[in-house]
Amino acid sequence: MASVKNLKKDINYILGDIIEECYVWELVNPKADTKKSEAIIDEAIATFDELIVKVNNKDVENKKAHFKQISQELETKANALVDKVNSL
């Protein structure tokens, strides 16, 4: 892990790209029901908030392990969201 700053950027960029992909899908499919894509966007925003709170937590004994766990959690949740976007 290079830095906390880079972890925050990764969280922002990855989840931002997923949200952007949902908006692109909505534009490409204007007659489709957007409830599923809006639910994915809401889930991505909730995931962002949750991970940023964990990154900003100062009461951590082993910071390296804590940030590694956050990075792994980001990867797992992002993959799940991408799968949902792909199933639209």
N, CA, C and O of each residue as an XYZ file, in Angstrom:
352
protein
N       0.849     -1.175      0.000
C       0.000      0.000      0.000
C       0.888      1.228      0.000
O       1.713      1.414      0.894
N       0.715      2.048     -0.990
C       1.545      3.235     -1.119
C       1.145      4.297     -0.094
O       1.998      4.817      0.625
N      -0.142      4.618     -0.026
C      -0.574      5.620      0.941
C      -2.079      5.582      1.127
O      -2.811      4.979      0.341
N      -2.515      6.235      2.175
C      -3.938      6.342      2.449
C      -4.587      7.198      1.356
O      -5.718      6.944      0.941
N      -3.866      8.194      0.910
C      -4.363      9.076     -0.153
C      -4.686      8.280     -1.421
O      -5.722      8.499     -2.050
N      -3.808      7.371     -1.786
C      -4.039      6.552     -2.977
C      -5.194      5.573     -2.776
O      -5.926      5.283     -3.723
N      -5.366      5.062     -1.559
C      -6.489      4.173     -1.275
C      -7.806      4.935     -1.430
O      -8.767      4.413     -1.995
N      -7.845      6.158     -0.931
C      -9.047      6.974     -1.077
C      -9.334      7.262     -2.550
O     -10.488      7.239     -2.980
N      -8.290      7.530     -3.310
C      -8.466      7.767     -4.748
C      -8.984      6.519     -5.441
O      -9.861      6.607     -6.301
N      -8.453      5.354     -5.077
C      -8.913      4.097     -5.667
C     -10.400      3.874     -5.390
O     -11.160      3.500     -6.283
N     -10.798      4.108     -4.147
C     -12.201      3.945     -3.781
C     -13.068      4.877     -4.623
O     -14.095      4.467     -5.165
N     -12.646      6.120     -4.725
C     -13.407      7.114     -5.482
C     -13.491      6.753     -6.962
O     -14.576      6.784     -7.543
N     -12.374      6.416     -7.569
C     -12.348      6.138     -9.007
C     -13.106      4.863     -9.360
O     -13.874      4.846    -10.321
N     -12.900      3.808     -8.600
C     -13.532      2.526     -8.918
C     -15.048      2.623     -8.786
O     -15.783      2.229     -9.692
N     -15.506      3.142     -7.667
C     -16.956      3.229     -7.470
C     -17.566      4.293     -8.386
O     -18.711      4.158     -8.815
N     -16.807      5.344     -8.685
C     -17.268      6.359     -9.633
C     -17.439      5.784    -11.028
O     -18.393      6.122    -11.729
N     -16.527      4.924    -11.432
C     -16.638      4.275    -12.747
C     -17.863      3.362    -12.820
O     -18.524      3.283    -13.856
N     -18.156      2.687    -11.734
C     -19.334      1.814    -11.708
C     -20.610      2.649    -11.834
O     -21.525      2.283    -12.572
N     -20.664      3.760    -11.119
C     -21.829      4.654    -11.209
C     -21.951      5.218    -12.620
O     -23.046      5.285    -13.178
N     -20.829      5.620    -13.186
C     -20.841      6.158    -14.548
C     -21.340      5.113    -15.544
O     -22.085      5.446    -16.466
N     -20.944      3.874    -15.372
C     -21.396      2.805    -16.260
C     -22.909      2.611    -16.161
O     -23.563      2.311    -17.160
N     -23.459      2.780    -14.969
C     -24.921      2.696    -14.810
C     -25.612      3.815    -15.580
O     -26.630      3.588    -16.234
N     -25.057      5.025    -15.503
C     -25.639      6.151    -16.238
C     -25.548      5.934    -17.742
O     -26.483      6.264    -18.472
N     -24.443      5.389    -18.208
C     -24.291      5.089    -19.634
C     -25.324      4.055    -20.054
O     -25.933      4.181    -21.116
N     -25.525      3.036    -19.231
C     -26.529      2.016    -19.553
C     -27.916      2.641    -19.654
O     -28.697      2.292    -20.540
N     -28.224      3.577    -18.731
C     -29.523      4.246    -18.774
C     -29.684      5.067    -20.052
O     -30.772      5.115    -20.626
N     -28.600      5.714    -20.501
C     -28.671      6.502    -21.730
C     -28.827      5.621    -22.965
O     -29.539      5.981    -23.903
N     -28.172      4.484    -22.966
C     -28.234      3.575    -24.113
C     -29.596      2.880    -24.183
O     -30.077      2.556    -25.269
N     -30.205      2.657    -23.032
C     -31.499      1.977    -22.959
C     -32.549      2.916    -22.366
O     -32.966      2.725    -21.224
N     -32.983      3.926    -23.121
C     -33.892      4.929    -22.552
C     -35.271      4.390    -22.184
O     -35.933      4.948    -21.308
N     -35.719      3.308    -22.842
C     -37.052      2.781    -22.555
C     -37.041      1.713    -21.471
O     -38.101      1.258    -21.040
N     -35.874      1.316    -21.033
C     -35.770      0.274    -20.008
C     -36.095      0.846    -18.631
O     -35.969      2.047    -18.393
N     -36.512     -0.036    -17.739
C     -36.801      0.352    -16.367
C     -35.478      0.634    -15.648
O     -34.571     -0.198    -15.666
N     -35.372      1.791    -15.024
C     -34.104      2.192    -14.405
C     -34.042      1.884    -12.915
O     -33.106      2.323    -12.246
N     -34.990      1.155    -12.381
C     -34.991      0.873    -10.946
C     -33.774      0.053    -10.531
O     -33.185      0.298     -9.478
N     -33.398     -0.922    -11.360
C     -32.242     -1.757    -11.021
C     -30.950     -0.956    -11.069
O     -30.101     -1.096    -10.188
N     -30.792     -0.124    -12.083
C     -29.560      0.668    -12.186
C     -29.488      1.704    -11.066
O     -28.406      1.981    -10.549
N     -30.620      2.270    -10.692
C     -30.629      3.221     -9.577
C     -30.286      2.526     -8.266
O     -29.629      3.112     -7.406
N     -30.723      1.294     -8.108
C     -30.387      0.526     -6.902
C     -28.882      0.246     -6.852
O     -28.276      0.282     -5.781
N     -28.287     -0.032     -8.008
C     -26.838     -0.266     -8.059
C     -26.092      1.015     -7.704
O     -25.097      0.978     -6.979
N     -26.571      2.146     -8.214
C     -25.941      3.437     -7.894
C     -26.032      3.714     -6.399
O     -25.051      4.132     -5.783
N     -27.196      3.483     -5.818
C     -27.365      3.689     -4.368
C     -26.439      2.780     -3.565
O     -25.867      3.200     -2.559
N     -26.296      1.540     -4.012
C     -25.409      0.595     -3.326
C     -23.944      1.034     -3.447
O     -23.175      0.898     -2.496
N     -23.564      1.555     -4.607
C     -22.190      2.030     -4.791
C     -21.908      3.227     -3.886
O     -20.823      3.330     -3.314
N     -22.868      4.119     -3.755
C     -22.688      5.286     -2.880
C     -22.594      4.849     -1.425
O     -21.771      5.373     -0.674
N     -23.415      3.909     -1.025
C     -23.363      3.403      0.351
C     -22.024      2.708      0.619
O     -21.451      2.849      1.700
N     -21.538      1.965     -0.362
C     -20.241      1.298     -0.224
C     -19.123      2.327     -0.092
O     -18.215      2.169      0.724
N     -19.196      3.383     -0.902
C     -18.205      4.461     -0.829
C     -18.178      5.057      0.574
O     -17.114      5.186      1.179
N     -19.354      5.421      1.090
C     -19.428      6.017      2.424
C     -18.869      5.083      3.491
O     -18.134      5.509      4.382
N     -19.222      3.819      3.392
C     -18.773      2.821      4.367
C     -17.243      2.669      4.353
O     -16.609      2.625      5.407
N     -16.665      2.590      3.159
C     -15.212      2.391      3.055
C     -14.440      3.637      3.487
O     -13.389      3.521      4.117
N     -14.942      4.817      3.161
C     -14.257      6.052      3.567
C     -14.273      6.191      5.089
O     -13.294      6.651      5.676
N     -15.361      5.805      5.723
C     -15.413      5.844      7.189
C     -14.360      4.908      7.767
O     -13.687      5.250      8.740
N     -14.216      3.728      7.170
C     -13.201      2.777      7.645
C     -11.789      3.310      7.435
O     -10.922      3.120      8.288
N     -11.553      3.976      6.307
C     -10.222      4.530      6.035
C      -9.891      5.623      7.046
O      -8.752      5.723      7.503
N     -10.879      6.438      7.396
C     -10.650      7.562      8.309
C     -10.646      7.159      9.778
O     -10.409      8.007     10.639
N     -10.900      5.889     10.089
C     -10.886      5.414     11.461
C      -9.461      5.489     12.022
O      -8.532      4.911     11.459
N      -9.306      6.199     13.122
C      -7.981      6.389     13.717
C      -7.665      5.378     14.824
O      -6.512      5.263     15.240
N      -8.676      4.646     15.303
C      -8.490      3.711     16.421
C      -8.122      2.321     15.927
O      -8.839      1.352     16.176
N      -6.997      2.231     15.226
C      -6.579      0.965     14.635
C      -5.202      0.601     15.172
O      -4.300      1.438     15.210
N      -5.047     -0.662     15.588
C      -3.748     -1.089     16.110
C      -2.746     -1.323     14.986
O      -1.658     -0.747     14.993
N      -3.106     -2.159     14.028
C      -2.212     -2.500     12.923
C      -2.739     -1.835     11.648
O      -3.615     -2.375     10.973
N      -2.200     -0.670     11.331
C      -2.711      0.112     10.206
C      -2.519     -0.602      8.875
O      -3.398     -0.564      8.015
N      -1.388     -1.244      8.706
C      -1.110     -1.912      7.440
C      -2.143     -3.000      7.158
O      -2.669     -3.083      6.048
N      -2.433     -3.824      8.142
C      -3.419     -4.890      7.976
C      -4.813     -4.311      7.776
O      -5.610     -4.846      7.004
N      -5.104     -3.214      8.474
C      -6.416     -2.563      8.363
C      -6.646     -2.052      6.939
O      -7.710     -2.277      6.361
N      -5.660     -1.371      6.380
C      -5.805     -0.822      5.035
C      -5.804     -1.921      3.971
O      -6.465     -1.797      2.940
N      -5.072     -2.974      4.225
C      -5.085     -4.110      3.288
C      -6.464     -4.755      3.272
O      -6.958     -5.138      2.212
N      -7.081     -4.877      4.427
C      -8.420     -5.444      4.527
C      -9.433     -4.545      3.806
O     -10.343     -5.048      3.148
N      -9.285     -3.234      3.924
C     -10.175     -2.299      3.235
C     -10.001     -2.434      1.726
O     -10.983     -2.416      0.984
N      -8.780     -2.568      1.279
C      -8.498     -2.727     -0.147
C      -9.135     -4.010     -0.687
O      -9.701     -4.012     -1.780
N      -9.042     -5.087      0.074
C      -9.657     -6.350     -0.342
C     -11.180     -6.239     -0.348
O     -11.843     -6.786     -1.230
N     -11.727     -5.535      0.631
C     -13.172     -5.338      0.691
C     -13.651     -4.506     -0.503
O     -14.710     -4.776     -1.069
N     -12.874     -3.504     -0.875
C     -13.202     -2.692     -2.056
C     -13.244     -3.569     -3.300
O     -14.167     -3.464     -4.109
N     -12.251     -4.428     -3.452
C     -12.198     -5.299     -4.626
C     -13.405     -6.237     -4.676
O     -14.006     -6.426     -5.734
N     -13.756     -6.823     -3.529
C     -14.881     -7.768     -3.510
C     -16.203     -7.070     -3.823
O     -16.998     -7.560     -4.625
N     -16.426     -5.931     -3.188
C     -17.691     -5.225     -3.393
C     -17.768     -4.648     -4.802
O     -18.837     -4.647     -5.414
N     -16.649     -4.160     -5.318
C     -16.642     -3.619     -6.676
C     -16.925     -4.714     -7.696
O     -17.665     -4.488     -8.654
N     -16.351     -5.889     -7.505
C     -16.621     -7.010     -8.421
C     -18.095     -7.402     -8.386
O     -18.683     -7.711     -9.422
N     -18.691     -7.388     -7.194
C     -20.115     -7.717     -7.073
C     -20.968     -6.684     -7.793
O     -21.942     -7.034     -8.460
N     -20.605     -5.409     -7.661
C     -21.355     -4.353     -8.340
C     -21.203     -4.438     -9.845
O     -22.166     -4.222    -10.581
N     -20.004     -4.749    -10.308
C     -19.768     -4.901    -11.759
C     -20.598     -6.046    -12.301
O     -21.158     -5.940    -13.392
N     -20.686     -7.138    -11.559
C     -21.521     -8.261    -11.992
C     -22.984     -7.846    -12.116
O     -23.677     -8.257    -13.046
N     -23.446     -7.029    -11.171
C     -24.828     -6.537    -11.234
C     -25.036     -5.643    -12.457
O     -26.065     -5.731    -13.127
N     -24.048     -4.775    -12.748
C     -24.151     -3.895    -13.908
C     -24.166     -4.734    -15.181
O     -24.931     -4.447    -16.102
N     -23.341     -5.749    -15.242
C     -23.291     -6.604    -16.423
C     -24.573     -7.396    -16.643
O     -24.895     -7.775    -17.768
N     -25.303     -7.642    -15.554
C     -26.542     -8.397    -15.700
C     -27.733     -7.533    -16.108
O     -28.821     -8.052    -16.359
N     -27.528     -6.208    -16.175
C     -28.617     -5.333    -16.611
C     -28.890     -5.636    -18.028
O     -29.773     -5.026    -18.631
